[in-house]
C-alpha cells in the first residue's frame, strides 16, 4: 500500500508542476501588464514600460519568474496583485470559501435529486416514469450552464422578484447558483444511478432479499443502493473536481465573490499573480480530489493497488 500511495502522490506532484508551468507560460501570451497599468499623461515610452516591468518583476526571464512563483507556492506567499497591491494569498483566502461552499451545495442538490430519480427510473424500466426521467436527463444535458443561469435570473429575480439576482448576501442568494449547477450535474448523475441500479437489481442477493419478504424500500436503499455505492461515490468525487472548474462561469453570471470572479477580473487586468494563483489553487483541488479517489479505490479494491 505504501508503494501505491507514493506512486499516486508523485503523479499528483508531476501533474501540478506541469499545470503551473503551462499556465505560467500561457498567461504571458495574453499581453504586457505594463501596457495595461501605464497611467502617464503623455505618450507611452519604452522607458516608462521598462520602469513598470522592473517594479512588477516581469522584466526577469520566464524561468526566474516561474521558480519564484514555485517558491512562493511552497511557502504560501503568492506575491501581490499587480492592480491593487493586495496580497494574493489574502485574495485567495477570501474567495476560496465562497467557491467551495457553492460547489458543496450544488453537489448536494445533485445527489439529493439524482439518487431517487435514478432509482425510480431503474425500477420503472421502459415505463412512463422511466421515459420522463430520461427525457429530463437529456434536456438537462443540452442546457449550457450560463444560459440556464440567465433564464433563472430573468424568471425568479426580474419577473417574480423572489430571489436576489447576484451577489452573496444571504441564504436566498445560494438558491439560483446551486440549482443551476445541481440540474446540470443531475442530468448526468441520474443516468449513472439508473444504470448501476439496473445491474444491481439483477443480482441474486436482491432476489433473495425480496423472497424474505423485505419491503421494497429496504431492498432498494439498504441492499441495492449500498452495493452499487462504490462506483457512484467514485464518480461523484471525480465530478466534484470538475465542478470546481465549471463553476467559474456560474460565478461570473451571478457576480459570486469566488475564485471565478477573481479570475475574470485578473484576466481583464492582466494580473499575472492573481490569475496564476487561482488556476493553481483550482488545479490543486482537482488533483487532490482525484488523488483521494484513487487512494479510496486502492483501499477498497486490492487489485488496483497491485496494478
Backbone torsions as a table, in degrees:
resi	resn	phi	psi	omega
1	UNK	NA	-35.4	-179.6
2	UNK	-62.7	-42.5	178.1
3	UNK	-62.7	-38.9	178.5
4	UNK	-62.7	-44.7	-179.5
5	UNK	-64.9	-43.6	180.0
6	UNK	-63.0	-41.8	-179.8
7	UNK	-62.6	-46.0	-179.9
8	UNK	-66.2	-37.3	179.7
9	UNK	-66.9	-42.6	178.2
10	UNK	-64.1	-38.7	177.0
11	UNK	-62.9	-41.7	180.0
12	UNK	-64.3	-42.1	179.0
13	UNK	-63.3	-42.0	178.7
14	UNK	-62.1	-42.9	-180.0
15	UNK	-62.5	-44.3	-179.1
16	UNK	-63.0	-43.9	179.0
17	UNK	-62.5	-42.9	179.9
18	UNK	-63.6	-41.6	-179.6
19	UNK	-65.2	-47.0	-178.5
20	UNK	-63.8	-35.6	179.3
21	UNK	-66.1	-46.0	-179.9
22	UNK	-64.5	-44.6	-178.6
23	UNK	-63.6	-45.3	-179.3
24	UNK	-59.8	-38.7	179.2
25	UNK	-73.9	-42.6	-174.1
26	UNK	-66.7	-40.6	-176.1
27	UNK	-68.6	-20.6	178.1
28	UNK	-78.9	-7.5	175.4
29	UNK	-87.7	-7.6	-176.8
30	UNK	-79.2	-14.6	179.6
31	UNK	140.6	173.1	-177.4
32	UNK	-93.9	116.7	179.0
33	UNK	-63.8	-22.7	179.0
34	UNK	-63.6	-35.9	178.3
35	UNK	-66.3	-41.3	179.7
36	UNK	-65.6	-35.9	-173.9
37	UNK	-88.2	-7.7	-177.7
38	UNK	-63.7	125.1	-177.4
39	UNK	-124.8	19.8	-179.9
40	UNK	-68.3	151.6	-178.3
41	UNK	-76.9	-27.9	-177.3
42	UNK	-99.9	-158.6	179.7
43	UNK	-70.9	146.2	-178.4
44	UNK	-78.7	127.2	179.8
45	UNK	-110.8	162.5	178.7
46	UNK	-63.4	-32.2	177.8
47	UNK	-65.3	-38.8	177.2
48	UNK	-63.2	-45.4	179.8
49	UNK	-64.2	-41.1	179.7
50	UNK	-62.9	-38.8	178.7
51	UNK	-64.5	-42.3	179.8
52	UNK	-68.4	-41.9	179.5
53	UNK	-62.0	-38.7	178.6
54	UNK	-65.1	-38.5	179.5
55	UNK	-68.1	-35.6	-179.1
56	UNK	-83.6	-21.3	-177.0
57	UNK	88.7	6.9	-178.7
58	UNK	-82.6	-1.1	176.8
59	UNK	-82.3	-9.9	179.7
60	UNK	-79.1	157.8	177.0
61	UNK	-58.4	153.0	-176.5
62	UNK	-57.4	-44.5	-176.3
63	UNK	-63.0	-34.9	177.6
64	UNK	-66.7	-43.9	178.2
65	UNK	-62.7	-40.1	-178.4
66	UNK	-67.5	-44.0	178.7
67	UNK	-63.9	-36.6	176.5
68	UNK	-63.3	-39.3	178.0
69	UNK	-65.6	-43.7	178.7
70	UNK	-61.2	-41.0	177.9
71	UNK	-61.6	-43.5	178.3
72	UNK	-65.8	-34.4	178.9
73	UNK	-64.6	-40.5	179.8
74	UNK	-68.0	-37.5	-178.1
75	UNK	-92.9	4.1	-179.5
76	UNK	62.5	26.8	174.6
77	UNK	-114.7	95.3	-173.3
78	UNK	-91.2	15.7	177.5
79	UNK	84.8	-161.7	-177.9
80	UNK	-125.9	149.1	179.2
81	UNK	-62.9	139.6	177.7
82	UNK	-65.7	-34.0	-172.2
83	UNK	-84.7	-46.8	-175.6
84	UNK	-108.4	-9.5	-177.8
85	UNK	73.8	6.9	179.9
86	UNK	-76.0	148.9	176.8
87	UNK	-60.6	127.5	-179.9
88	UNK	-64.9	-37.3	177.9
89	UNK	-59.8	-38.2	178.1
90	UNK	-67.0	-42.0	178.3
91	UNK	-62.6	-42.7	178.5
92	UNK	-65.1	-41.9	179.6
93	UNK	-62.5	-30.1	178.9
94	UNK	-81.0	-34.5	-174.8
95	UNK	-87.9	-31.2	-174.7
96	UNK	-60.6	-45.7	179.6
97	UNK	-58.6	-37.5	179.8
98	UNK	-64.5	-40.9	179.0
99	UNK	-67.9	-46.2	-178.6
100	UNK	-64.1	-41.9	-179.2
101	UNK	-63.4	-44.0	178.1
102	UNK	-63.8	-38.9	179.0
103	UNK	-65.2	-43.1	178.9
104	UNK	-63.4	-43.6	-179.9
105	UNK	-65.1	-42.5	178.6
106	UNK	-62.1	-41.5	178.9
107	UNK	-66.4	-38.5	178.5
108	UNK	-63.8	-42.1	177.1
109	UNK	-58.9	-43.6	-179.5
110	UNK	-64.2	-44.4	-178.9
111	UNK	-64.8	-43.3	-179.1
112	UNK	-62.9	-35.2	-179.3
113	UNK	-83.6	-43.8	-169.7
114	UNK	-72.9	-34.6	-177.4
115	UNK	-66.3	-54.6	178.9
116	UNK	-64.9	-36.7	179.0
117	UNK	-67.1	-41.6	178.2
118	UNK	-64.4	-40.7	177.6
119	UNK	-65.3	-42.9	178.8
120	UNK	-62.0	-40.8	178.7
121	UNK	-65.2	-39.2	-179.3
122	UNK	-68.0	-41.4	-179.0
123	UNK	-76.8	-13.0	179.3
124	UNK	-115.7	33.1	-174.8
125	UNK	-51.6	124.9	177.9
126	UNK	82.5	-8.1	-178.2
127	UNK	-93.4	-178.1	-175.8
128	UNK	-60.8	-43.6	-178.6
129	UNK	-62.6	-40.4	178.7
130	UNK	-63.6	-42.9	-179.4
131	UNK	-64.5	-42.3	-179.3
132	UNK	-64.1	-44.6	-179.4
133	UNK	-65.2	-38.9	179.2
134	UNK	-68.6	-36.6	175.7
135	UNK	-65.3	-43.1	176.4
136	UNK	-58.1	-41.3	179.7
137	UNK	-64.5	-43.2	-179.5
138	UNK	-65.1	-41.9	178.7
139	UNK	-64.4	-42.1	179.2
140	UNK	-62.1	-37.3	177.7
141	UNK	-68.6	-22.9	-177.6
142	UNK	-84.3	-13.7	-177.1
143	UNK	-81.0	121.2	165.8
144	UNK	-66.1	137.5	-174.5
145	UNK	-62.7	-35.9	-179.5
146	UNK	-69.4	-32.1	178.5
147	UNK	-69.2	-44.9	179.0
148	UNK	-62.2	-40.8	178.5
149	UNK	-61.7	-42.7	179.4
150	UNK	-63.8	-41.4	179.4
151	UNK	-64.4	-38.8	178.3
152	UNK	-65.2	-39.7	177.9
153	UNK	-63.2	-44.8	179.9
154	UNK	-61.4	-38.9	-176.8
155	UNK	-78.3	-56.4	-170.1
156	UNK	-86.7	-21.1	-179.6
157	UNK	-101.6	-52.6	-174.0
158	UNK	-81.5	-45.5	-176.7
159	UNK	-80.0	-51.8	-175.5
160	UNK	-93.0	-26.6	-179.9
161	UNK	68.4	27.4	-177.3
162	UNK	-84.8	-34.8	-171.4
163	UNK	-126.8	150.3	176.6
164	UNK	-66.4	138.6	-175.9
165	UNK	-73.5	-23.0	-176.3
166	UNK	-159.8	172.3	178.0
167	UNK	84.4	173.0	178.4
168	UNK	-123.1	84.0	-172.7
169	UNK	-112.0	-0.9	-178.9
170	UNK	165.9	-174.3	-177.1
171	UNK	-60.7	-36.3	-177.8
172	UNK	-64.1	-27.9	-177.1
173	UNK	-72.7	-14.7	178.6
174	UNK	-82.5	-18.4	-169.1
175	UNK	-61.9	-57.9	-175.1
176	UNK	-66.5	-45.1	177.1
177	UNK	-61.1	-41.2	-179.0
178	UNK	-67.7	-39.6	178.8
179	UNK	-66.6	-40.7	179.5
180	UNK	-57.8	-53.0	-179.7
181	UNK	-70.0	-36.7	-178.7
182	UNK	-62.5	-41.5	-180.0
183	UNK	-66.3	-43.1	179.3
184	UNK	-61.6	-42.8	179.8
185	UNK	-68.8	-40.7	-178.5
186	UNK	-61.0	-36.9	-179.4
187	UNK	-57.2	-34.7	177.0
188	UNK	-84.2	-44.1	-174.0
189	UNK	-66.3	-34.7	-177.3
190	UNK	-64.7	-33.0	176.0
191	UNK	-68.5	-39.7	178.7
192	UNK	-65.1	-44.8	178.9
193	UNK	-62.0	-43.5	179.8
194	UNK	-59.6	-47.9	-178.8
195	UNK	-63.6	-44.2	-179.7
196	UNK	-64.3	-41.2	-179.6
197	UNK	-68.3	-37.5	178.5
198	UNK	-60.5	-41.3	178.6
199	UNK	-67.6	-41.7	-176.9
200	UNK	-69.5	-37.2	-177.2
201	UNK	-67.2	-15.7	177.0
202	UNK	-86.2	-4.0	-176.8
203	UNK	-71.5	155.3	-176.9
204	UNK	-68.7	-35.7	-177.5
205	UNK	-67.5	-25.0	174.8
206	UNK	-69.3	-41.2	177.1
207	UNK	-63.5	-38.9	178.5
208	UNK	-65.7	-41.8	179.5
209	UNK	-61.7	-40.2	177.9
210	UNK	-69.3	-37.2	179.1
211	UNK	-65.0	-26.8	178.1
212	UNK	-75.8	-7.0	178.3
213	UNK	89.8	15.0	178.2
214	UNK	-67.3	149.4	178.9
215	UNK	-65.1	153.0	-178.4
216	UNK	-63.0	-34.8	178.3
217	UNK	-63.0	-43.6	179.7
218	UNK	-67.5	-37.7	178.8
219	UNK	-63.5	-43.1	-175.7
220	UNK	-73.0	-48.6	-170.9
221	UNK	-90.0	-32.1	-177.4
222	UNK	-89.2	-36.7	-175.9
223	UNK	-101.5	-58.1	-175.0
224	UNK	-67.0	-52.2	-177.5
225	UNK	-63.8	-38.6	-178.9
226	UNK	-63.2	-36.2	-176.3
227	UNK	-82.6	-16.1	175.1
228	UNK	-107.1	16.4	-175.7
229	UNK	-74.0	-30.3	-175.2
230	UNK	-60.9	-52.4	177.4
231	UNK	-64.2	-31.7	178.7
232	UNK	-66.6	-46.9	179.9
233	UNK	-62.7	-40.4	178.8
234	UNK	-60.9	-48.1	-178.7
235	UNK	-66.0	-41.5	179.2
236	UNK	-61.1	-38.6	178.9
237	UNK	-64.9	-45.0	177.8
238	UNK	-66.0	-36.4	-179.9
239	UNK	-67.2	-33.4	178.3
240	UNK	-63.2	-36.9	175.9
241	UNK	-63.0	-43.2	176.6
242	UNK	-66.7	-31.1	179.1
243	UNK	-61.9	-36.8	-179.3
244	UNK	-62.4	-33.2	177.4
245	UNK	-77.5	-39.9	-179.0
246	UNK	-73.9	-19.4	-176.1
247	UNK	-73.7	-11.9	-179.1
248	UNK	-59.0	-44.2	-178.6
249	UNK	-66.1	-42.0	-179.3
250	UNK	-63.3	-39.0	178.2
251	UNK	-61.6	-36.9	-179.7
252	UNK	-68.8	-40.8	-179.8
253	UNK	-62.6	-42.6	-176.6
254	UNK	-95.7	8.5	-179.5
255	UNK	51.3	45.9	-178.4
256	UNK	-79.8	131.9	-175.3
257	UNK	-78.8	56.7	-178.9
258	UNK	-115.3	-162.4	-177.3
259	UNK	-66.7	-31.4	179.8
260	UNK	-63.2	-48.6	178.2
261	UNK	-63.0	-40.2	178.5
262	UNK	-61.4	-40.7	-179.6
263	UNK	-68.0	-42.3	179.6
264	UNK	-61.7	-44.3	178.9
265	UNK	-63.6	-37.2	-179.4
266	UNK	-69.0	-34.0	178.7
267	UNK	-64.3	-45.5	-179.2
268	UNK	-63.5	-33.9	-178.3
269	UNK	-93.6	0.2	-175.4
270	UNK	53.0	44.6	-177.8
271	UNK	-88.7	88.4	-174.8
272	UNK	-53.4	-51.9	-175.6
273	UNK	-59.4	-41.3	-178.8
274	UNK	-67.8	-48.4	-178.5
275	UNK	-63.6	-42.4	176.4
276	UNK	-58.4	-45.0	-177.1
277	UNK	-66.8	-42.8	-178.7
278	UNK	-61.5	-49.3	-178.3
279	UNK	-66.0	-36.6	178.9
280	UNK	-66.5	-43.2	179.3
281	UNK	-63.5	-44.2	177.1
282	UNK	-61.3	-40.7	178.7
283	UNK	-64.2	-43.1	178.6
284	UNK	-61.2	-40.9	179.3
285	UNK	-64.6	-45.7	-178.9
286	UNK	-65.2	-45.5	178.9
287	UNK	-64.3	-39.7	178.9
288	UNK	-63.1	-41.6	178.6
289	UNK	-65.4	-44.1	177.5
290	UNK	-61.5	-37.1	178.4
291	UNK	-65.1	-43.7	178.2
292	UNK	-62.8	-38.9	177.7
293	UNK	-64.7	-42.6	177.7
294	UNK	-61.2	-42.6	179.9
295	UNK	-65.5	-42.8	178.8
296	UNK	-62.1	-40.6	177.6
297	UNK	-64.1	-41.0	179.0
298	UNK	-64.9	-34.3	177.6
299	UNK	-69.4	-37.2	-176.7
300	UNK	-78.6	-41.6	-174.1
301	UNK	-120.5	105.3	-179.6
302	UNK	-61.1	-23.6	-178.6
303	UNK	-64.4	-32.2	179.5
304	UNK	-68.8	-37.9	178.0
305	UNK	-63.9	-38.3	-179.2
306	UNK	-67.2	-40.4	178.6
307	UNK	-64.9	NA	NA
